[in-house]
Amino acid sequence: MHGAGIRAMGRLMDQVLGTIDVHQPGSAAEIRKHLDLVAPHCRWTSGTWDESGLRWDAVENVHRHIEKLSNYLIRVYLTARTQLR
C-alpha cells in the first residue's frame, strides 16, 4: 500500500470511527470487526480492484485514483455494515 491506499484508508477510517466510541473497552476489537468487512474486497498486493478494474499495482497517488478507491471502500463498508446490526 502506498499514498493512494493510505489516503483511501484514512477516509474509510473516518467512517468507521464515526460509529465507535474509542474510549470504551473493546473498541480495538470492534474496529477490527468493521475493517474485516472490507478486507475481502481489498487488492493491496495482488489482483484487480472490483469496480475500477485497476490492477493492484496500477493505482497511482493521483486525485482520480484516490477518489475511486476511497469511494469504493466506503461504499463496500456501508453496505456490509448492515450485517453488524
N, CA, C and O atoms as CSV, one atom per row, in Angstrom:
chain,resi,resn,atom,element,x,y,z
A,1,MET,N,N,0.856,-1.177,0.000
A,1,MET,CA,C,0.000,0.000,0.000
A,1,MET,C,C,0.899,1.236,0.000
A,1,MET,O,O,1.894,1.301,0.723
A,2,HIS,N,N,0.532,2.194,-0.812
A,2,HIS,CA,C,1.292,3.447,-0.825
A,2,HIS,C,C,0.341,4.616,-0.612
A,2,HIS,O,O,-0.740,4.437,-0.050
A,3,GLY,N,N,0.719,5.791,-1.047
A,3,GLY,CA,C,-0.030,7.009,-0.743
A,3,GLY,C,C,-1.513,6.946,-1.029
A,3,GLY,O,O,-2.317,7.365,-0.197
A,4,ALA,N,N,-1.900,6.427,-2.199
A,4,ALA,CA,C,-3.325,6.364,-2.544
A,4,ALA,C,C,-4.074,5.457,-1.575
A,4,ALA,O,O,-5.179,5.782,-1.138
A,5,GLY,N,N,-3.476,4.330,-1.244
A,5,GLY,CA,C,-4.116,3.404,-0.308
A,5,GLY,C,C,-4.220,3.977,1.093
A,5,GLY,O,O,-5.230,3.800,1.775
A,6,ILE,N,N,-3.184,4.657,1.512
A,6,ILE,CA,C,-3.197,5.256,2.849
A,6,ILE,C,C,-4.272,6.338,2.935
A,6,ILE,O,O,-4.994,6.423,3.928
A,7,ARG,N,N,-4.376,7.155,1.904
A,7,ARG,CA,C,-5.394,8.214,1.920
A,7,ARG,C,C,-6.801,7.629,1.854
A,7,ARG,O,O,-7.709,8.109,2.532
A,8,ALA,N,N,-6.982,6.591,1.037
A,8,ALA,CA,C,-8.295,5.946,0.941
A,8,ALA,C,C,-8.667,5.291,2.266
A,8,ALA,O,O,-9.816,5.374,2.700
A,9,MET,N,N,-7.703,4.645,2.907
A,9,MET,CA,C,-7.980,4.023,4.205
A,9,MET,C,C,-8.258,5.079,5.264
A,9,MET,O,O,-9.048,4.841,6.178
A,10,GLY,N,N,-7.631,6.226,5.158
A,10,GLY,CA,C,-7.925,7.320,6.088
A,10,GLY,C,C,-9.376,7.751,5.992
A,10,GLY,O,O,-10.033,7.979,7.008
A,11,ARG,N,N,-9.872,7.863,4.772
A,11,ARG,CA,C,-11.284,8.228,4.592
A,11,ARG,C,C,-12.194,7.127,5.115
A,11,ARG,O,O,-13.228,7.407,5.721
A,12,LEU,N,N,-11.811,5.877,4.883
A,12,LEU,CA,C,-12.610,4.767,5.405
A,12,LEU,C,C,-12.620,4.796,6.930
A,12,LEU,O,O,-13.664,4.591,7.550
A,13,MET,N,N,-11.465,5.047,7.534
A,13,MET,CA,C,-11.393,5.091,8.997
A,13,MET,C,C,-12.250,6.215,9.566
A,13,MET,O,O,-12.791,6.073,10.663
A,14,ASP,N,N,-12.386,7.318,8.853
A,14,ASP,CA,C,-13.298,8.380,9.296
A,14,ASP,C,C,-14.711,7.830,9.421
A,14,ASP,O,O,-15.420,8.154,10.373
A,15,GLN,N,N,-15.123,7.010,8.478
A,15,GLN,CA,C,-16.452,6.392,8.522
A,15,GLN,C,C,-16.556,5.404,9.681
A,15,GLN,O,O,-17.528,5.420,10.436
A,16,VAL,N,N,-15.553,4.551,9.814
A,16,VAL,CA,C,-15.566,3.526,10.862
A,16,VAL,C,C,-15.589,4.171,12.243
A,16,VAL,O,O,-16.411,3.807,13.083
A,17,LEU,N,N,-14.705,5.114,12.479
A,17,LEU,CA,C,-14.593,5.711,13.809
A,17,LEU,C,C,-15.766,6.618,14.143
A,17,LEU,O,O,-15.956,6.987,15.302
A,18,GLY,N,N,-16.545,6.976,13.145
A,18,GLY,CA,C,-17.753,7.754,13.399
A,18,GLY,C,C,-18.837,6.942,14.082
A,18,GLY,O,O,-19.827,7.500,14.554
A,19,THR,N,N,-18.659,5.628,14.139
A,19,THR,CA,C,-19.673,4.756,14.738
A,19,THR,C,C,-19.194,4.063,16.010
A,19,THR,O,O,-19.958,3.333,16.642
A,20,ILE,N,N,-17.945,4.283,16.389
A,20,ILE,CA,C,-17.359,3.557,17.522
A,20,ILE,C,C,-16.822,4.547,18.548
A,20,ILE,O,O,-16.150,5.516,18.195
A,21,ASP,N,N,-17.120,4.299,19.811
A,21,ASP,CA,C,-16.559,5.108,20.895
A,21,ASP,C,C,-15.211,4.496,21.267
A,21,ASP,O,O,-15.156,3.459,21.928
A,22,VAL,N,N,-14.134,5.134,20.844
A,22,VAL,CA,C,-12.802,4.570,21.045
A,22,VAL,C,C,-12.376,4.557,22.511
A,22,VAL,O,O,-11.354,3.958,22.845
A,23,HIS,N,N,-13.128,5.197,23.380
A,23,HIS,CA,C,-12.791,5.227,24.799
A,23,HIS,C,C,-13.394,4.046,25.557
A,23,HIS,O,O,-13.120,3.857,26.742
A,24,GLN,N,N,-14.204,3.266,24.880
A,24,GLN,CA,C,-14.836,2.114,25.523
A,24,GLN,C,C,-13.915,0.896,25.456
A,24,GLN,O,O,-13.178,0.724,24.485
A,25,PRO,N,N,-13.959,0.049,26.495
A,25,PRO,CA,C,-13.190,-1.193,26.436
A,25,PRO,C,C,-13.652,-2.015,25.229
A,25,PRO,O,O,-14.841,-2.058,24.915
A,26,GLY,N,N,-12.729,-2.644,24.581
A,26,GLY,CA,C,-13.069,-3.480,23.436
A,26,GLY,C,C,-13.198,-2.727,22.128
A,26,GLY,O,O,-13.586,-3.305,21.113
A,27,SER,N,N,-12.873,-1.435,22.140
A,27,SER,CA,C,-13.041,-0.657,20.908
A,27,SER,C,C,-12.087,-1.122,19.806
A,27,SER,O,O,-12.445,-1.082,18.629
A,28,ALA,N,N,-10.887,-1.559,20.167
A,28,ALA,CA,C,-9.946,-2.039,19.143
A,28,ALA,C,C,-10.510,-3.263,18.429
A,28,ALA,O,O,-10.405,-3.376,17.207
A,29,ALA,N,N,-11.103,-4.173,19.184
A,29,ALA,CA,C,-11.717,-5.364,18.580
A,29,ALA,C,C,-12.902,-4.972,17.709
A,29,ALA,O,O,-13.131,-5.572,16.659
A,30,GLU,N,N,-13.643,-3.983,18.138
A,30,GLU,CA,C,-14.789,-3.506,17.359
A,30,GLU,C,C,-14.320,-2.881,16.037
A,30,GLU,O,O,-14.935,-3.096,14.993
A,31,ILE,N,N,-13.250,-2.123,16.089
A,31,ILE,CA,C,-12.694,-1.525,14.873
A,31,ILE,C,C,-12.243,-2.625,13.918
A,31,ILE,O,O,-12.518,-2.562,12.720
A,32,ARG,N,N,-11.548,-3.636,14.448
A,32,ARG,CA,C,-11.115,-4.763,13.617
A,32,ARG,C,C,-12.290,-5.441,12.943
A,32,ARG,O,O,-12.222,-5.808,11.770
A,33,LYS,N,N,-13.376,-5.607,13.699
A,33,LYS,CA,C,-14.574,-6.251,13.156
A,33,LYS,C,C,-15.114,-5.449,11.969
A,33,LYS,O,O,-15.540,-6.023,10.966
A,34,HIS,N,N,-15.095,-4.142,12.088
A,34,HIS,CA,C,-15.566,-3.288,10.996
A,34,HIS,C,C,-14.626,-3.363,9.790
A,34,HIS,O,O,-15.086,-3.429,8.650
A,35,LEU,N,N,-13.319,-3.352,10.035
A,35,LEU,CA,C,-12.361,-3.433,8.932
A,35,LEU,C,C,-12.407,-4.794,8.243
A,35,LEU,O,O,-12.161,-4.898,7.041
A,36,ASP,N,N,-12.721,-5.829,9.006
A,36,ASP,CA,C,-12.845,-7.167,8.414
A,36,ASP,C,C,-13.940,-7.222,7.357
A,36,ASP,O,O,-13.915,-8.089,6.484
A,37,LEU,N,N,-14.894,-6.309,7.427
A,37,LEU,CA,C,-15.975,-6.279,6.439
A,37,LEU,C,C,-15.462,-5.920,5.045
A,37,LEU,O,O,-16.001,-6.398,4.047
A,38,VAL,N,N,-14.442,-5.094,4.970
A,38,VAL,CA,C,-13.923,-4.677,3.663
A,38,VAL,C,C,-12.699,-5.467,3.225
A,38,VAL,O,O,-12.335,-5.439,2.049
A,39,ALA,N,N,-12.061,-6.166,4.147
A,39,ALA,CA,C,-10.822,-6.885,3.825
A,39,ALA,C,C,-10.943,-7.793,2.602
A,39,ALA,O,O,-10.032,-7.795,1.774
A,40,PRO,N,N,-12.024,-8.566,2.447
A,40,PRO,CA,C,-12.102,-9.446,1.273
A,40,PRO,C,C,-12.173,-8.692,-0.059
A,40,PRO,O,O,-11.960,-9.286,-1.115
A,41,HIS,N,N,-12.465,-7.417,-0.017
A,41,HIS,CA,C,-12.611,-6.622,-1.236
A,41,HIS,C,C,-11.347,-5.838,-1.585
A,41,HIS,O,O,-11.291,-5.175,-2.621
A,42,CYS,N,N,-10.333,-5.916,-0.721
A,42,CYS,CA,C,-9.100,-5.155,-0.924
A,42,CYS,C,C,-8.114,-5.925,-1.790
A,42,CYS,O,O,-8.013,-7.150,-1.712
A,43,ARG,N,N,-7.397,-5.188,-2.608
A,43,ARG,CA,C,-6.385,-5.762,-3.501
A,43,ARG,C,C,-5.083,-4.979,-3.330
A,43,ARG,O,O,-4.624,-4.304,-4.252
A,44,TRP,N,N,-4.494,-5.083,-2.130
A,44,TRP,CA,C,-3.291,-4.295,-1.848
A,44,TRP,C,C,-2.043,-4.897,-2.462
A,44,TRP,O,O,-1.122,-4.161,-2.817
A,45,THR,N,N,-1.983,-6.228,-2.601
A,45,THR,CA,C,-0.742,-6.860,-3.062
A,45,THR,C,C,-0.906,-7.756,-4.278
A,45,THR,O,O,0.086,-8.249,-4.816
A,46,SER,N,N,-2.126,-7.975,-4.717
A,46,SER,CA,C,-2.348,-8.777,-5.921
A,46,SER,C,C,-3.790,-8.613,-6.372
A,46,SER,O,O,-4.648,-8.170,-5.609
A,47,GLY,N,N,-4.042,-8.976,-7.619
A,47,GLY,CA,C,-5.403,-8.957,-8.134
A,47,GLY,C,C,-5.796,-7.623,-8.745
A,47,GLY,O,O,-4.970,-6.733,-8.949
A,48,THR,N,N,-7.085,-7.519,-9.028
A,48,THR,CA,C,-7.661,-6.337,-9.658
A,48,THR,C,C,-8.790,-5.811,-8.790
A,48,THR,O,O,-9.630,-6.575,-8.315
A,49,TRP,N,N,-8.805,-4.513,-8.587
A,49,TRP,CA,C,-9.855,-3.883,-7.790
A,49,TRP,C,C,-11.189,-3.991,-8.520
A,49,TRP,O,O,-11.302,-3.609,-9.685
A,50,ASP,N,N,-12.199,-4.516,-7.827
A,50,ASP,CA,C,-13.542,-4.557,-8.391
A,50,ASP,C,C,-13.977,-3.125,-8.654
A,50,ASP,O,O,-13.484,-2.194,-8.016
A,51,GLU,N,N,-14.861,-2.954,-9.553
A,51,GLU,CA,C,-15.459,-1.672,-9.912
A,51,GLU,C,C,-14.552,-0.835,-10.807
A,51,GLU,O,O,-14.988,-0.414,-11.878
A,52,SER,N,N,-13.317,-0.580,-10.413
A,52,SER,CA,C,-12.445,0.268,-11.236
A,52,SER,C,C,-11.710,-0.538,-12.293
A,52,SER,O,O,-11.328,-0.003,-13.333
A,53,GLY,N,N,-11.511,-1.826,-12.031
A,53,GLY,CA,C,-10.770,-2.667,-12.960
A,53,GLY,C,C,-9.271,-2.432,-12.938
A,53,GLY,O,O,-8.546,-2.968,-13.776
A,54,LEU,N,N,-8.798,-1.634,-11.984
A,54,LEU,CA,C,-7.362,-1.362,-11.887
A,54,LEU,C,C,-6.641,-2.522,-11.213
A,54,LEU,O,O,-7.084,-3.047,-10.191
A,55,ARG,N,N,-5.516,-2.908,-11.814
A,55,ARG,CA,C,-4.676,-3.902,-11.144
A,55,ARG,C,C,-4.145,-3.283,-9.853
A,55,ARG,O,O,-4.033,-2.063,-9.732
A,56,TRP,N,N,-3.826,-4.133,-8.907
A,56,TRP,CA,C,-3.380,-3.662,-7.596
A,56,TRP,C,C,-2.188,-2.717,-7.717
A,56,TRP,O,O,-2.076,-1.760,-6.951
A,57,ASP,N,N,-1.296,-2.981,-8.675
A,57,ASP,CA,C,-0.089,-2.165,-8.797
A,57,ASP,C,C,-0.237,-1.015,-9.801
A,57,ASP,O,O,0.742,-0.341,-10.124
A,58,ALA,N,N,-1.461,-0.794,-10.294
A,58,ALA,CA,C,-1.700,0.300,-11.235
A,58,ALA,C,C,-2.322,1.520,-10.557
A,58,ALA,O,O,-2.467,2.573,-11.178
A,59,VAL,N,N,-2.685,1.377,-9.296
A,59,VAL,CA,C,-3.276,2.502,-8.563
A,59,VAL,C,C,-2.180,3.528,-8.299
A,59,VAL,O,O,-1.133,3.206,-7.738
A,60,GLU,N,N,-2.435,4.754,-8.707
A,60,GLU,CA,C,-1.450,5.820,-8.544
A,60,GLU,C,C,-1.930,6.836,-7.515
A,60,GLU,O,O,-3.124,6.962,-7.245
A,61,ASN,N,N,-0.981,7.546,-6.958
A,61,ASN,CA,C,-1.280,8.545,-5.936
A,61,ASN,C,C,-1.721,9.851,-6.603
A,61,ASN,O,O,-1.096,10.899,-6.442
A,62,VAL,N,N,-2.819,9.750,-7.354
A,62,VAL,CA,C,-3.408,10.912,-8.025
A,62,VAL,C,C,-4.856,11.027,-7.568
A,62,VAL,O,O,-5.474,10.041,-7.166
A,63,HIS,N,N,-5.387,12.242,-7.634
A,63,HIS,CA,C,-6.725,12.512,-7.107
A,63,HIS,C,C,-7.773,11.537,-7.637
A,63,HIS,O,O,-8.585,11.023,-6.867
A,64,ARG,N,N,-7.764,11.281,-8.928
A,64,ARG,CA,C,-8.777,10.417,-9.546
A,64,ARG,C,C,-8.750,9.008,-8.949
A,64,ARG,O,O,-9.803,8.450,-8.641
A,65,HIS,N,N,-7.574,8.437,-8.786
A,65,HIS,CA,C,-7.466,7.092,-8.231
A,65,HIS,C,C,-7.804,7.076,-6.741
A,65,HIS,O,O,-8.451,6.147,-6.259
A,66,ILE,N,N,-7.372,8.090,-6.022
A,66,ILE,CA,C,-7.677,8.168,-4.589
A,66,ILE,C,C,-9.185,8.249,-4.383
A,66,ILE,O,O,-9.733,7.565,-3.519
A,67,GLU,N,N,-9.852,9.078,-5.170
A,67,GLU,CA,C,-11.311,9.209,-5.064
A,67,GLU,C,C,-12.015,7.900,-5.393
A,67,GLU,O,O,-12.908,7.472,-4.661
A,68,LYS,N,N,-11.616,7.260,-6.496
A,68,LYS,CA,C,-12.234,5.984,-6.881
A,68,LYS,C,C,-12.071,4.953,-5.778
A,68,LYS,O,O,-13.032,4.290,-5.386
A,69,LEU,N,N,-10.852,4.822,-5.281
A,69,LEU,CA,C,-10.565,3.831,-4.254
A,69,LEU,C,C,-11.293,4.158,-2.956
A,69,LEU,O,O,-11.871,3.269,-2.331
A,70,SER,N,N,-11.270,5.409,-2.550
A,70,SER,CA,C,-11.964,5.828,-1.326
A,70,SER,C,C,-13.454,5.556,-1.422
A,70,SER,O,O,-14.047,4.965,-0.519
A,71,ASN,N,N,-14.051,5.987,-2.513
A,71,ASN,CA,C,-15.493,5.800,-2.687
A,71,ASN,C,C,-15.864,4.327,-2.712
A,71,ASN,O,O,-16.879,3.931,-2.141
A,72,TYR,N,N,-15.050,3.516,-3.369
A,72,TYR,CA,C,-15.310,2.081,-3.423
A,72,TYR,C,C,-15.260,1.466,-2.020
A,72,TYR,O,O,-16.180,0.751,-1.623
A,73,LEU,N,N,-14.195,1.741,-1.277
A,73,LEU,CA,C,-14.057,1.160,0.063
A,73,LEU,C,C,-15.191,1.609,0.983
A,73,LEU,O,O,-15.723,0.801,1.744
A,74,ILE,N,N,-15.560,2.865,0.923
A,74,ILE,CA,C,-16.642,3.370,1.773
A,74,ILE,C,C,-17.971,2.744,1.375
A,74,ILE,O,O,-18.768,2.379,2.240
A,75,ARG,N,N,-18.216,2.619,0.082
A,75,ARG,CA,C,-19.464,2.001,-0.380
A,75,ARG,C,C,-19.551,0.538,0.078
A,75,ARG,O,O,-20.593,0.097,0.563
A,76,VAL,N,N,-18.456,-0.204,-0.076
A,76,VAL,CA,C,-18.424,-1.600,0.376
A,76,VAL,C,C,-18.672,-1.660,1.875
A,76,VAL,O,O,-19.449,-2.488,2.351
A,77,TYR,N,N,-18.010,-0.781,2.616
A,77,TYR,CA,C,-18.163,-0.766,4.069
A,77,TYR,C,C,-19.596,-0.464,4.488
A,77,TYR,O,O,-20.162,-1.178,5.315
A,78,LEU,N,N,-20.183,0.578,3.930
A,78,LEU,CA,C,-21.541,0.959,4.331
A,78,LEU,C,C,-22.551,-0.132,3.990
A,78,LEU,O,O,-23.507,-0.352,4.735
A,79,THR,N,N,-22.343,-0.808,2.878
A,79,THR,CA,C,-23.225,-1.915,2.507
A,79,THR,C,C,-23.046,-3.090,3.462
A,79,THR,O,O,-24.026,-3.666,3.935
A,80,ALA,N,N,-21.806,-3.442,3.741
A,80,ALA,CA,C,-21.520,-4.597,4.598
A,80,ALA,C,C,-21.838,-4.327,6.062
A,80,ALA,O,O,-22.136,-5.256,6.813
A,81,ARG,N,N,-21.777,-3.072,6.470
A,81,ARG,CA,C,-22.001,-2.729,7.880
A,81,ARG,C,C,-23.387,-3.138,8.366
A,81,ARG,O,O,-23.584,-3.358,9.561
A,82,THR,N,N,-24.333,-3.240,7.465
A,82,THR,CA,C,-25.683,-3.654,7.862
A,82,THR,C,C,-25.678,-5.057,8.465
A,82,THR,O,O,-26.600,-5.418,9.198
A,83,GLN,N,N,-24.649,-5.850,8.165
A,83,GLN,CA,C,-24.522,-7.193,8.741
A,83,GLN,C,C,-24.250,-7.143,10.243
A,83,GLN,O,O,-24.538,-8.104,10.956
A,84,LEU,N,N,-23.705,-6.042,10.722
A,84,LEU,CA,C,-23.343,-5.937,12.137
A,84,LEU,C,C,-24.517,-5.551,13.018
A,84,LEU,O,O,-24.420,-5.630,14.242
A,85,ARG,N,N,-25.613,-5.138,12.424
A,85,ARG,CA,C,-26.747,-4.646,13.222
A,85,ARG,C,C,-27.735,-5.728,13.503
A,85,ARG,O,O,-28.747,-5.484,14.161
